[in-house]
Amino acid sequence: MKSDPASARAGRPRDPHIDASVLRATLAVLDDIGYARLTLEEVARRADTTKPAIYRRWRTRQHLVLDALASRLGGAEAPDTGCTLCDLNEGINVFVAAFRRIPPGVLAPLFADCSAVPELRGAFMRTLFDPPRAAVARMLDNAQARGDLRGDIDRDLALDMLGSLVHYRALFGHAAISADDVQHAVEALLGGIAADYPALVAHSQDVMSGDHLHP
């Protein structure tokens, strides 16, 4: 997402301290005033650098904001406890945790700015949607490999169903996402795609109670 290093001025090596300062300043501005009011002038002032220095590193304001959000989101790891019901609950919470790190009022206007430009739209998806989605995909694959899910399920559809509640509410901001919402979504999905749903419930209850540690 950053500008090609070859586009930087010859003879001026990149200073990683400036990169880090600009990303921190961008997050601070997003937290304080949101995306719509963010300006490169304000980011440069807070980072104690210049607007040209920012443009040498990021081609557009959108690229800068996406890189800043990526630095906050970090990696998303797929849960793999051997308990499919537990993993699915935690898996959806991968989405929840990721989007809770994004300040309110950022996603929708940022997506609007990126959606009309294919390269920017791709960068938006790779940065904000693909990492947690890939983590939950690995969790679904683990569950299917254990035989906990039916062999004929549409994996991509199940994955979209898991993420859609979070994505929809995060993008439009019309409702919060509670632990009960996550649990109900998991139960509704598993009721249709599990090979033996009652067995999965029993296993999760054993795990939660610690009975699996005492055969």
C-alpha positions in Angstrom: 0.0 0.0 0.0 2.9 2.3 0.5 4.5 4.1 -2.4 7.1 2.2 -4.3 10.5 3.0 -2.7 11.8 3.7 -6.2 9.6 6.7 -6.4 11.4 8.3 -3.4 13.9 11.0 -4.3 17.3 9.7 -5.2 19.8 10.1 -2.5 17.3 10.4 0.3 17.1 7.2 2.2 13.9 6.4 4.0 13.9 7.2 7.7 11.9 4.5 9.6 11.5 6.9 12.5 9.5 9.3 10.3 7.4 6.4 9.0 6.5 5.3 12.6 5.8 8.9 13.7 3.5 9.6 10.8 1.5 6.4 11.4 1.2 7.2 15.1 0.1 10.7 14.3 -2.4 9.4 11.7 -4.0 7.2 14.3 -4.1 10.0 16.8 -5.9 12.3 14.3 -8.4 9.5 13.5 -9.1 9.0 17.2 -9.5 12.7 17.8 -11.5 14.0 14.8 -12.2 11.0 12.5 -11.4 10.3 8.9 -13.5 12.9 7.1 -11.7 15.8 8.8 -8.2 14.2 8.7 -5.7 16.4 6.7 -2.1 15.6 5.8 -1.2 19.0 7.2 -2.5 18.0 10.7 -0.8 14.7 10.5 2.5 16.3 9.5 2.2 18.8 12.3 1.7 16.1 14.9 4.5 13.9 13.4 6.8 16.9 13.4 7.5 16.4 9.7 6.3 17.9 6.4 3.5 17.1 3.9 6.0 16.4 1.1 7.8 13.9 3.4 4.4 12.1 3.8 3.8 12.1 0.0 7.2 10.5 -0.6 6.0 7.6 1.5 2.3 7.3 0.8 0.7 8.3 -2.6 -2.7 9.3 -1.2 -4.4 10.0 2.1 -6.3 6.7 1.7 -3.0 4.7 1.5 -1.7 6.4 4.6 -4.9 5.7 6.6 -5.0 2.1 5.5 -1.4 1.6 6.6 -2.0 3.3 9.9 -5.1 1.1 10.6 -3.1 -2.0 9.6 -0.4 -1.1 12.2 -3.2 -1.0 14.8 -5.0 -4.2 13.8 -2.0 -6.4 13.9 -2.2 -10.1 13.0 -5.3 -12.3 13.4 -4.6 -15.8 14.5 -7.1 -18.6 14.0 -8.2 -20.4 17.2 -7.6 -24.1 17.2 -8.6 -25.6 20.6 -10.2 -28.8 19.2 -13.6 -27.5 20.3 -15.5 -26.3 17.3 -18.2 -24.4 19.1 -15.6 -22.7 21.3 -13.5 -21.9 18.2 -16.4 -20.5 16.2 -17.3 -18.2 19.1 -13.7 -17.0 19.4 -13.4 -16.9 15.6 -16.2 -14.4 15.2 -14.6 -12.4 18.0 -11.5 -12.1 15.8 -13.7 -10.0 13.6 -15.2 -8.1 16.5 -11.8 -7.3 18.1 -10.3 -6.2 14.8 -13.1 -3.7 14.1 -13.3 -2.4 17.7 -9.7 -1.1 17.2 -11.0 1.2 14.4 -12.3 4.5 15.6 -16.1 5.1 15.1 -17.0 6.9 11.9 -13.8 5.8 10.0 -14.8 2.7 8.0 -17.8 4.0 6.0 -16.2 7.3 4.7 -12.9 5.5 4.1 -14.7 2.8 2.1 -16.6 5.5 0.1 -13.3 7.1 -0.8 -11.7 3.8 -1.9 -14.6 2.0 -3.5 -14.5 3.8 -6.9 -10.8 3.1 -7.5 -10.1 -0.6 -8.0 -6.6 -0.4 -6.6 -7.8 1.4 -3.5 -10.7 -0.9 -3.0 -8.4 -3.9 -3.2 -6.1 -2.3 -0.6 -9.1 -1.6 1.7 -10.2 -5.2 1.5 -6.7 -6.6 1.9 -6.1 -4.4 5.0 -9.3 -4.5 6.9 -11.3 -7.5 5.8 -9.0 -10.2 4.5 -6.8 -10.9 7.6 -9.6 -11.7 10.1 -11.6 -13.5 7.3 -8.5 -15.7 6.6 -8.1 -16.5 10.3 -11.7 -17.7 10.6 -11.4 -19.6 7.3 -8.5 -21.6 8.8 -10.6 -22.3 11.9 -13.4 -23.6 9.7 -10.9 -25.8 7.8 -9.7 -27.2 11.1 -13.3 -28.0 12.2 -14.0 -29.7 8.9 -10.8 -31.7 9.0 -11.9 -33.0 12.5 -15.1 -34.2 10.9 -17.2 -31.7 13.0 -18.8 -30.1 10.0 -20.7 -31.7 7.2 -18.7 -32.6 4.1 -21.1 -30.9 1.7 -21.0 -27.4 3.3 -20.3 -24.4 1.1 -17.2 -23.2 3.0 -17.1 -19.7 1.6 -20.8 -19.1 2.2 -20.4 -20.3 5.8 -17.5 -17.9 6.2 -19.4 -15.0 4.8 -22.3 -15.8 7.2 -19.9 -15.7 10.1 -18.5 -12.4 9.2 -21.5 -10.6 7.8 -23.0 -9.6 11.1 -19.7 -8.0 12.2 -19.0 -6.4 8.8 -22.5 -5.0 8.4 -22.6 -3.5 11.8 -19.1 -2.2 11.7 -19.5 -0.5 8.3 -22.9 1.1 9.0 -22.5 1.5 12.7 -26.2 1.1 13.5 -25.8 -1.4 16.3 -23.2 -2.7 18.7 -22.0 -6.3 18.6 -22.5 -8.2 21.9 -21.2 -11.5 23.2 -24.8 -12.8 23.0 -25.0 -11.8 19.3 -21.8 -13.7 18.6 -23.1 -16.8 20.5 -26.5 -16.7 18.8 -24.9 -16.4 15.3 -22.6 -19.4 16.0 -25.4 -21.5 17.3 -27.6 -20.7 14.3 -24.9 -21.5 11.8 -23.7 -24.7 13.5 -27.3 -25.9 13.7 -27.2 -26.2 9.9 -23.7 -27.2 9.1 -22.5 -29.4 12.0 -22.2 -33.1 11.5 -23.6 -33.7 15.0 -24.6 -30.5 16.7 -25.6 -32.0 20.1 -22.2 -33.6 20.3 -20.5 -30.3 19.7 -22.5 -28.6 22.4 -21.7 -31.4 24.8 -18.0 -31.1 24.0 -18.0 -27.4 24.5 -19.7 -27.8 27.8 -17.0 -30.3 28.9 -14.3 -27.9 27.8 -15.8 -24.9 29.6 -16.3 -27.0 32.8 -12.8 -28.5 32.6 -14.2 -32.1 32.5 -12.1 -32.9 29.4 -9.1 -32.7 31.7 -10.4 -35.5 33.9 -11.2 -38.6 31.8 
